């Protein structure tokens, strides 16, 4: 994160000096890498009464299981494919597999974000004790699409579901006495 403030101060009493006096410019730039997120199946595959903790398994192309699930391509899998674990595989193989997927926790990473805000303000004296200050705030100046949340489900992992605000302008006047 970087922030800076510039204040012009009093530049003189002539017309040019008055025009260039009492300006304040400030900027905030912030870049953050993507946050990790846990990829989940979205259903209770291991019968622990929680649908938010079951992770998928690493699979190969074309793999299907006894539950009828087909492996889907995923950039978060070392093999390139994910599939949920299936309790019905016990009936097919005869041995009890671990019904917890072998994809590691927080295997997904959301996209990085870049916030860039600017404020321009000017104060004008209207008398001995009266002062008017105008401000203009610009948020997300470059209008970058910043993802704030992603889908954690194994078949759509990493798809953006929410975003921070697009470019916005805000204007204000303040009278002080």
N, C-alpha and C positions, 0 to 999 in steps of 0.2 A: 504494500500500500504506500502510495506517495501522495502527499498533500502540500500545497503551496499557497501563500497569500501575498499579494502585492497591493500596497497602498500608495497612491500617488502623492498624498499630502497637499499642502498649499503650493501652487506653482507660480504665484505672482498676482498682481492686482490688475494687470491689463486684460483685455478681452481674451486673448489666447491663454493666459495663465488661469483665468477664472474657468474657462471651458475645460482645461485639463486638470483642475484641482478636485480633490476629495473623491477620487474613484477608488474602489476596492475590487480586486479580481481574485478569486480563489478557485482552486481546482482540486479535485480528489480523484485519483486513479487507483483502482484496486483490481488485481488479478488473483484468482484462486484456482488451484487445480481442482479437478472433479472429486467429489466425495465418494467413498466406497459405499456400496449397498449390497445387501444379501439377496441372492436370487433364490426364490422359493417356488414350490410346486403349486401352492394355493389350495391344496386339499390335504386332508389328514391321511397320508399314505402309510404311516407307521403306527397308527392307532394310539397316539399319545394325547389325544383330545385337543390338539392344536393344529390349525391349518397354516399358521404363520411361521412355523419352524422347519418344515420338511423341505430339504433341498433336493434338486434333481441329481441324476447321475451323469457322468461323462459317457457318451455313446459314440457310435460310428454311423456313417451314412447308411440309411436304409434300415436301421435297427428298429424292430418292433418288440413289444412285450406282450405278456398274456392279458393285460388289461386293454389292449388295443391301441396303446399310445405309440406314436411314430416319432422317432428322433427328429428334432428340428435344428437347423443351422443356428449357431450362436457364436458370436465373436468372443464370448467370455469363457468358452470351453477350450481346454488345451487340444482336444481332438477336432474341434469345430462343430460339435453336435451335443445336444442335451436331451435327456429323456427322464421322466419321473420314475421313481422306483415303483414296483408293482407287487402288491401282496399276493396276487394270484400266481406269481412265479413259483411259490412254494409248492403248489399242487403239480406243476409241470416238472420241476427238477427233483423234488423229494427232499431237499435240504432247506433249512431255514436261512435265507439270506438276511443280511443286515438291511433293514428297510429304511435306512438313512442314506440319502444320496452322497456320492463321494466328491461332489463339487465343494470346494473349500468355502468357508464363510467369507462374506464381503468380497466375492470374486468379481463383482461388477464395479465399474467406476463411472460415475456420471460425467458429462462434459464439463470442461472448465468454464469459468465465468469471468467476465470483464466488466467492471462498473466504472463509469466515467461521468463525473458531475462537474458542473461549472456554475459559479455565481458571479454576477457582475452587479455592483451596487454603487450608488452615488449619493452623496449628501449635499444638500443645498441649504445655506442659511437664508432664512426669510426675514430676519430681524435679529435683534440682540439675543433674544431667548428662544426664538422659533426656528425649528429646523425640519426640513422634509428629506426623507431618505427613500429612494426608489431602488428596488431590487428585482433582478431577473435571475431565476434559477433554471438551469437546464439539466435534466437528469437523463442519463444514457444518451449522451450526445451523438455517438456513432450509430445508435440504434441497433446494437448487437442483440441477437436472440440469445438470452441467458436462461438456461434450463434450471428450474428450481426443484423439480421432482421427476423421477422416471418410474416406469412400470417395473416392478420386481418379479413378475411372473415369468417362469422359465421359457415359455413360448414367445414372449414379447419383451424380454428383458432389455432394458436400456431405452425403450421408446419413451420420448418425453410426454409427460402428462400435465405438467404445469410449467409456467415461465414467469420470470420477473417482468415488471412493467416495460413497455416500449418507451421510446423517446417521449419525454414530457417537458412542458414549459410551465413555469409558475411566476407570476408577477405580483409585486406587493408595493404599497406605499405606506410609510409610517411618518406620522407627524409628532414631533417632540416639542414640548414647551417647558 
